[in-house]
Amino acid sequence: MNKTEFIKELSKQTGYDEEKCTLINNVIENHFIFGKRNKDKIIQDLQVNSNLSEDNAENVYDIAIKIITSEIKNKLKHPFKNQD
């Protein structure tokens, strides 16, 4: 999954427009997404940079984790599928 596909999927699952999802993606790319301390920092940055409430920022974080982990699992199950 490339950056554009991730932003579109994030937009689809959150209901935010692609512009806001681009801002969210930028915050996520600036941090290692897995880890407790990083989760707190990402949520804080999402609140500041994307004007999200704490609950919405946590929800967006959870959705992003779900998208990324499902993509990782898919690549592990089908390592040669969709190699563009």
N, C-alpha and C positions, 0 to 999 in steps of 0.2 A: 504494500500500500504506500503510495507516495503522498507527499504533503497535500496536494490538491484533493485527492480522494479522502484523506483523513479529515480535512476541513469540511468537505461535503457531507461526510458521514456524521461528523459532530454537529453540523447544522441540522441535519435530518433528525438526529436523536434529541437535540436540546430545544429545537424550535427557534434558535437564534439565527440571524442572517449571517451570510458568509463573511461579512466585514468584521462582525464581532467574533466569529469563530477564528478568523485570522489572528486577531489580537490574543485570543485564548491560546491558539497554537504557538504563538511567539513566546508566551509565558512558559508553556510546557516544554518547548525546545530549549529554554534557558536553564533547565534544571534536569537532574536525573530523576525521573518520575517515580521510581520505586524507592521507598524508604520513609519512615515516619517523620523525620525532621524535614525532609524535602516536601512531604505532603503538606505540612503546616505552612512552609514557605510558599509553595505554589498556591495554596488557597488564599493566603494573604496577598500575594501578587495579583491573583485573579480579581480579588475585591478592589484593589487599587487601580489596576490597569484596565479592567473591563467593566468597572462599575457594577459589580455583582454583590448581592448580599452574601453573608457567610454561608447560609443554607444553599443558595444557588451555586456558589463557588464550590462547595463540597460536592454537590450533585454533578456539576460539570467535571470535576476531578474524577469522580467515580465512573462517569460515562467514558471519559478519555481512557482511563485504565482498562475498562471493559473492551473498548475498541482495540487498543494496543495488544492486550493479552489474547484476545480472540484471533487477531492477525498473526501473532507469534505461534499460537497453537496450530493455526491453519498451515503456516509455513513448515512446522515440524511434521505435520501429518502428510503434507503434499509438497515436499521440498522442490520439485521441479515443475510444479504447476504455475502457469502465468508468469514466466520469466521473460519479461519484455526488455 
